[in-house]
């Protein structure tokens, strides 16, 4: 996503002149599982496929002459580095380097053509979610923002120098406004004691003047035309986000909207800031008002607290975000995910310019404009068979050159395409999903991995997925269904999954497995279900309810005790708890209904080998869920192994931990695909 949406004014000029000239730019075999490479090669492939991007934060200066990017080290122990290029100077292809030593570079941005800002923090910082004074807060180690001179590459100032403030916001750059008409200043929030205020900061001296006072509940500031127009506060228990706007003749802040946070991570609110407007007293919001089927982009009247006319709506998919100029409030378009990520421009001429560039890339590659300056534009391309490549488009010459690949060690032809598929559920509803086949293709003897996504109000879309690619390299076909209850397809499709955990949602997954077997694209005798979070729950229920479909199951960080999970959500506040009650059922009135699809109540029906996996530091689905499941499985005499990873939060792992998890998963599948665990032990020492 574009971090500074004001680039879209320049994007339009580039797209209008886009006449793209690019300077750079097997048959199926009947068999069982056939890895696409030998053991040594597949180990190298694993290390390469899980590697995070080598390059990121590629940014053009406002004039388009200078380019910044962050280079990450190839190996642990290396330093993050900033590369600076003069694209019009002699030797512009050779970047100059700025090292920050044993610090992590969080982001870089141009303040103007002569100065850029970098945020640095301690390496290997652990970010935690803690509840303090009744409110959830993300806590990380202190980071600092530095101003760097582009010519000398020397530090000019440290913003808020000496105040020891913590700049941390997981959703957007901490810079509220770059003030293009005032190149020596920016608007930036910071904590003063416990209050999150907004400051006008001099990037040359680092000094700051408070211009808006927040409070200990303030979490974000938004601006238009250099003035603060919206403040967002969290409720005392963290269950709501309260939007305040400066309205009326006295210019005081007034609450204009309140939305549920849904425990910060569990679902998307029906009202979100999208950008400033070119009309006084209005803003753009991404919203789904009462009665609306899909998320769209709307104008919103701050004084009257009402939605105005919709600016963009679709009748097939939710719109994810708007393309809006932060400086002028001009609306340029939006982005949504269909089979893959799309960008839609409002002006026909702009749309034609983007289409001209887009046509030179394969259909399954996403082409995202990420930075614009002068007549140049940086594009980021990615897809299932491409982990990411940055390109530079020059509107004057019409040439698009490759800048850098984010993972040059990963050979594109070792990756497999992600095919979009649809199938009919048992009630006739069309369900979409994706199929990634091994190099030998999918035939009636190909083993199948079923991978339902987490959420469950989330979705899969076409793109690079290291877990899927690793499993395909091991010789498996990977199936990812967007079952009912998934997000992105409108309100009805998501809400029809409410109170259908282990029921309709599970049936949609099962029907996809049956369809693949019936159409000869998988071996019905070699199917394993692999899931994480809600996907882990679906893996448990798949093995319990439909053992005839699966030979084994992997459940990562699953919800296993639905009653206990609802109790856990009570601590997040009434609004959050009410959402989960609507999703799952009432813990008292619907107790029997809930227990019917709660895995801990059904352990005696587990007939298939299970690999249960959980991080001990998980704060989204607490580790007690898997501990309880392991206890009842042990009592039932089930064939299972349980691995609990110290200090791991709600994910597969990072770095070497991720590699070990993938090795363990591959070993488990190889051992258990015959319907029993013979020798698999995840606690065995693994080679580095």
N, C-alpha and C positions, 0 to 999 in steps of 0.2 A: 504494500500500500504506500502511496506517495506521502512522505512525511510532511512536506510543506505544500499544501494544496494550492498556494499562490502560483505554483509553476504552471498552472493550466492556462493562464493568459498567454504564456510563451509557447505552451504546447500547441495552441491553436495556430500560431503563426508558422510553426514548423510543419504541422500537418497540412496546411493549405499549400505548402510548396513541396510536398512529399512526392517525388518521382524516384522511387527507391531503386538504386543500382547497387548491388552487393559486391563489395570487394572481396569478402570472405563468406563464406557461407558453407527361408528354408522349408523344405517339405516335411509334413508330419510323419512320424515313425511309430508304428504300433509297438508299444513296450510298456513296462511298468515304470517306476520312478527312475529317470535317467538324469543325474546331475549334469549341468551344462559344462562342467569343468572338473579337473582332478582335485584331490584333497588340498594340495598346496595352493593351487590357483584359487580355490573357493575361499581359503583363509585370507588370501590377499584381497579378494573381492569383498569379503566381509569388512575388512579394515577400511577399504576405500568407500564402500557404499554407506557406511554409517558416519563417515567423517563430516563434520560441520563445514559450512562454506568457508573457503580460504579467503575470499574477498567479500566485503560488504560495505554498506554506506557509501556507495559511489555517488558523488555529488558534483554538479557543475556550478561554477560561480555565476553570479547574476549576469555577467556579460557573455558567459559561455567560453571564455578564453582559458580558464583554469579548471582543473579537475582534481578532486580528492577521492581517495578510497582508503579503507582500512584493510590491511593484510594481516591475517591471523597466522600464528606459527603452525608449521606442519606437525610438530611433535611437542609433547608436554615439556615445559621448561623454557620454551622460546618466548620471545617478546612480541606483543602486538606492535604494529608499525603503521604509520600513516604515509601514504604515497601522494606526492604533489606533482602535478604535471602542468606545464605551460604548453597548451596545444598549438599556439601560433608562434612560439619562440623556436630558436635553433635548438635542436636536440630535444624537442618536446616529447619524443617517444620514450626518453629516459627519465623516469620519475625520481625526484629527490625524496629522501626518507627522513621521517621524524620518529624517533623511538621514545617511549615513555617509561622504559625500564620495566621493572617487575610490577606493572600495573595493567589492568584491563581497560581497553578503550570501549566505552559503552556506546558512544555515537559521535559523529562529527557533522558540522554544518557550517556553511559560509555565512558570516555576518554581512560581508560585502566583499568586493573583489580583492581587498588588501588584507582582510582579517578573516580567520576562521576560528570556530569554537570547537573544543574537544571536551568530552566528559570522561573522566577516568575514575576508577575505583579499585579497591584491593582485589587481587586475583583470587579465584576459588571462593568467592563470597557465597555464603549460603543465605538464600532469601527464605524467610519464613512468614507464615500467616499467624498472627497472634491476636488475642483479644485483650484489649487494654481499655480500662474504664468503660466496659460495656460495648466496645466497638472493635470490629476487626480491622487490623492494619497490616500492610505488607512492610516487613522490616528487612533492611539490607545494610551493609556497611556503608560508611560515608563515601560519597563521591564528590569530586571537585570539577568545576568547569573552568577551563583555561582559554584565554584569548591568545592566538598565535599569529605572528606577523608572517605573511605569505612570502615575502622576499628573503628575510633572514632566517625564517623558521625558528625564531626565538620567542619565548614567552613574553607577552606584553603585560598581562595582568591575570590575576586569579579573581573570579567573580565572588563577591561576598567574602573577600579575603579576611581571615581571622575570626569569622563568625561561627565556623564549625558546623555549617548547616548540612542537612541530609537531603539531597536532591534525588527523589525516587518516585517514579510514576510508571507503572508497567504498561500503560496503554498508549502513551504518546510522548513526543519530545517535551521536556520540561519548559521549552521556550514557548511562551504564549503568543508573542508577536515579534517579528523581526524588524518592524518599523522601517519599511523601505525608504520613507522620506526623511529619516533621521538615522544615518548610517552609524553613528557613534553609540546608539542606545538600542536596547531590546526590552521587552516586557517579559518578566520571568517570575514565577512564584518561588517562595522560600519560607521556611519556618522561622518565626521569631518567637522564642520560647515554645509554646505549644500551638501557636496560631499560624495558619497557612495563608500568608499575605501575598499580594501582588506588588512587584517592584519595577521601577524604571531603572535599568542597570546600565552604567557606562562601561562599555567593553574595553575602553582604553585605560581606565583607572581601576575598574572593578568595584567602584563605589555604587551604592544602591539607595534609591529614594522610594519609600513606601508610597504607593498611590491608591491602594485599596486594602482595607483591613478585612481579613477573614477571621476565622475562629478555629477552635480545635476540632471542629467537625468538617471544615472545608477540605475538599479533596481535589478540586479542579477550578480553573479560570478560563474563560473564553473572551475573545475581543473582536471588535470590528472597527476598522478605520482608526486603529491606535487607541481605542477606548475599551475598557472592560464593559461587557454587556451581559455576561452571565456568570454566576457563581454556583457551584454545585457543592452541597453539604451532605454528609452522611448522617442518617438518624442515629440516635444514641445507641441503639442496639444493632446498628448496621443493617437493618432490614429494608431501608428506603434510601433513595437518592433524591434530594430536594433541590429543584432548580429555582434559582432566584434571579430576577432581572431588575435592572434599574428602569423604573417606569414612573409616569406621572410628572407633574410640574416640579415637585420638590426633589426629584432625582434619587429618592431613597430606594433601597433594595426591597423587593417584594417577592414572596414565593409565588411562582407561576405554575409549577407542576411538581408532582411527587410520583416517583416510579419505584417499583420494587427492585432491589439489587439481586434478588434470588441468590443470596449467599455469595455474591460476587462472581461466581463461576458457573452456576447451574443452568442458567438460561439467559436469553437476551431480553432486555427491557423493551416495552412497547413504545418508548420515547427516548431518542438519543440525539445529541447535538450532531448536526451534519455540516454546518458552516454558517458564516455571516451572510446576510442578505444585502442586495443593492438597494433595498427600500428601508428607510428609517423605521425603527420600531419593530422590525421583523427579523427573523432568523430562518434558516433551513433546518429541518429535523428529519431524521429517519424514523418513521413511526408506522404503527398499525393501529389506527384509531378504532374505537368500538364499532364492530360491524364489518370492518375491512377484512378481506381474506388474505391479502399479501402486504408485506412491508413495502412502503414506497417513500419517496421524498416529497415533503410538504413544506409550504411556507407556514410560519407560525407567528401569530400576533402576540407580542409580549405583553402589551398593555391589557388586552382583552382576554388573554389566556385561552385562545381558540386556534384550532387548525383552520388555515385558509385553503386555497385551491391546491390540489396535488400538482406537483411539478413533474413527477415521473412515477408511473405505476405499470406493472406487468400483470398479465393474467395467467402466468405459468410458473414463475419463480419469484422469491423474495429479492428485493434489491438490497445489496449489502452496504454500499456507501456511495456518497455523492462526490462528484468532481467539481469543486467550487474554489474560486479565487479568494484567498483569505484577505487580500488587500482591497478588492473592489466589491466582493460579494457576487460576482458574476457566476452564473450556473453554466457548466459546460457539459455535464453528462453524469453517468453513474456506472457502477460495476455490479455484476451479478454472477452467480455460478449456476450454469446449466450442467451439461456434461462436464464442461471445464469453465474456467474463469473467462468472462467476456467484459469488454468495455464499450459502452454505447455513448456516442457524442450527439448532443442536441442539434448542432448546426450541420446541415447536409454536407457542406463543403469540408468541414472538419472531419466528419465521418468518412468521407471519400479519401481524404489524405491518410487517415489511419488505416483504412482498408487497403490502400496501395502498398503501405509498408507491410501490413499483416500478410498480404498475399505471397510474400517471398519466404514465408516460414511454413513448415508443415502444419497441417490442420490441427493436430493434437498438441501443438506447442502454444503455450500462453505467452503473449507479447504484451508486456506491461510498461508503460512510460513511467520512469521513476525520478527523473531529474531533467530540467530544461534550463538553458541559459543562452541568451542571444539567439542564434539560429541553429543551435545544436540541441539534441535530445538524447539522453541515455535511456536505453530500453533494456529490460530484464526479461529474458526468455527462459522458460522452464517447461517441463512436461515429464511424463512417465519415463521416457528414455533420455531425458536431459536434466541433470540435477541443477543446472543454471548456467547461463552465459550472459554477460553484459555486452551490449552493442552500443555504438555511437552512430547516430544519424545526423548528417549535415544537410540542412535544408537548401543551402546555397548550391552545393555540388550534387545533391541527390544521392550521395554515397552513404552506405551503411557499413561500417567496419566492426569486426569483432574486437572488443576491448580485452576481456579476460574471462576465462571459465572458472567457476567457483570450485570445481573439483576436477582438475585436469587429469588426475590419476585414474579416474573412473572412465573406462572406455565405453563409448555410447553403444556399440554393437554388443556389449555384454548385458545390456538392459532390455527388458521386454515391454512391449506396448500394453496399455491398459485399455481393453475393449469395453465400450458401453453396450450394455445388454438390457433387455426388458423381458419380463415373463409374467404370466397370469397367475395370481394367487388363487386359492381354492374357491373364493367367492367371485372371481372374475376381475378383480382390481388389478390394474397394471402396476407392477413394481419394477423399478429401475435398479441397476447395479453395475458392477464392473467385474471383468474377468481378465486376469493376467496369466497367460499360459507360459509353460516352460519352453525352451528353445525347440523341443521336439513336438510342440503342439499339444492340444487336448484331444484325447481319443478315449475309447471305452475302457482302456486299462490305465489311464493316467490318474494317480492319486490326487485327491482334492483337499484343500484347506479352505474352510469356511471362516471368514473374518468379519463378523458383525462389528460395526463401529461403536464407540462409546457415546456418552451423552445422557440419555438417548436422543435429546433434542439437538442433534448435530447431523452431519451427513458426510458421505464420501464424495469426492469429485476427482476428476482426472488430474493427476499430478505425480510428482516424484515421491515415492514411499519406500524407504530403505528396507523395512521389514518385508513388504510384499516382494521387492526385487530379490532379496536374499532367499526367500522361500521358493520363488520361481527358479532361481539358479540351482536350488537343491533338487529340482525336478518336479515340483508340485504346481498344479493349477490353483490359483488363489481367487476365491469368490468373495466379493464385498457387496452385500445387498443394502439398499436404502429402504429398509422396512418401514411400514407405517409407524408414525411416532417420530420420524426423522424431521429435521428442520429444513427450511429452504424451499419447500414445496407448497407453502401456504398454511393458514391456520387449521383448516379442516384436516389435512393430511397429518399434521403434528398432533392435533387434539384427539383424533380417532384412536391414537395409541394410549390415551390416558386410561388408567386402570386395566391395561392390557399387557402388562409385563407377564411373560410366561404363557400368554394366551394368543391373541391375534398377532402381536408383534413376533412371537416365536413361530407362529404358523407361517408368516411371510418368509422367514428364513428357511424353514423346513421345505416349503413349496419350491424355493429356488434350488435347493439341493436335489429334490426329486426331478425337477425340470432338466437340470444338467445331466443327471443320470439317464433320463429318458431320451435325451437328444444325443447321447453317445459322447458327451464331452467330459465325462469323469467315470471312474470306476466306483460303483456303489459299495463295493467291499473295501474300499480304501479312502475313507473320509474322516477327517478330524476337524473339530471346531475349535478355533483359537480366538480368544477375545480378551480385551482389557477394559476395566471399569464396567460400564453397562455391558459391553461386549463380553466381559468375564462372567457376568450374571447370565447372559444368553448362552455362554458355553456350558455353564453348570446345568442350566435347565434343558439344554439340548441333549446332554448326556443322560439326564434323569428321565425326561419325558419321552424322548424318541431314541432309545438306544439302538433301534434297528437302523437308524440313519448314520450313526457314527461309530468308529472304532476306538476313538480316544478324544480327550478334551484338554485344553490348556485354558485356565482361568486366571487372569492377572488382575489383582486388586478388585475382586468382584464384590458387589452387594450380595451377601449370602443370607443374612438375617434381615428381612424387610422391616419387621417390627422394631428391631434395635436401630436400624438405619433411620426410621422415622423419629425415634427418641433422640438420636444424635442431631437431627435437624431442628428439634425444638430449641436447642441452644442458639441457633442462628436467628431466632426471632419469629414472631407470629406470621409475618408475611411470607417468609421463606418456608416455614412449616406448612402453612396453608397451601402453598404451591405443591409441595410434595404429597400432601394429603389428597389434593385434586388428582395428582399423577398416579398415586398408588392405592389410596383408600384410607379411611379413617381408622386409626389404631385400635379404637374400641368398638365402634359400630360395625366395622368391616373386618374384625379380627379373623374370622374364619375364612373370609374371602382372601385376605392377605396371606394367611398361612398355607393356603392351597398352592401358592406359587413362591413360597419362601424356601430356598434350597436347604437350609438347616433343618427344616421339618420333613425333608424328603430324602435324607441321606441313605436310608435303607433301600432306596430304589436306584442308587448309583451302581450301574452294572458295567461301566466302561472305565478304563484306566484314566486317571486324572493327574495333571501337573498343576498344583495350586501355588500361586506366586503372589507375594505382597511385600511392599516396602514398609519397614517398621515406622518410618516418619510420615506416612501418608496422612494428610489432613483433609482430604476430600472424601475418601472412603476409608475409615479408620481400620487399622490392621486387626482390630478385634473381630471384624467380620470374617476374615480368613482363619483366625485362630479358632473361632467358634465352629467354623465349617470343618476344619481339620479334626477337632475333637469329636464331632458326631460321626465323621467318616471313619475315624479310628474305632469307635464303638461298633459301627456297622460292619467292620471288617472289609471295607472297600479297598480296592487296588489303587493307591494314590501315593504321591510324594508331595510334601509341602516345603517350599523354600521361602524363608523370610529374610529380606536383605536389610541389614542395619543402615540407618541414615538415609535410606531411599524414600523419596516422596512419591507422588502419584504419576509415575512414568516407568518406562522400561529400564532406564538406567542411562548413564552417559559415559562416553569414552570406553575404557576397558571394561567397566561394569556392563555396558550395553553389549559389547562383544561377547562377554561370558554368558549373558542372558540368551543371546541368539544362538550361541553354540549349544547351550543346554536345550533350547527349544528344538533345534535340529536333531540332537541326540534322542530326545524324548520321542519325537515323531517317528524316527527311524526304528526305535525300539518298540513303541506301543501301537503302531499301525496294524499289528496283527491281533489287537484286542487284549493285550496284557503287557505289563511291565516286567521285563526279564532282568535287566541289568542297569537301567538308568538310575544315576545318583547325582543330583545337581551339586552336592557338597564336595564331590571329588575335586582335587586340586586341578586347576586348568592352567595350561601353559600361557605365559605372557605373550 
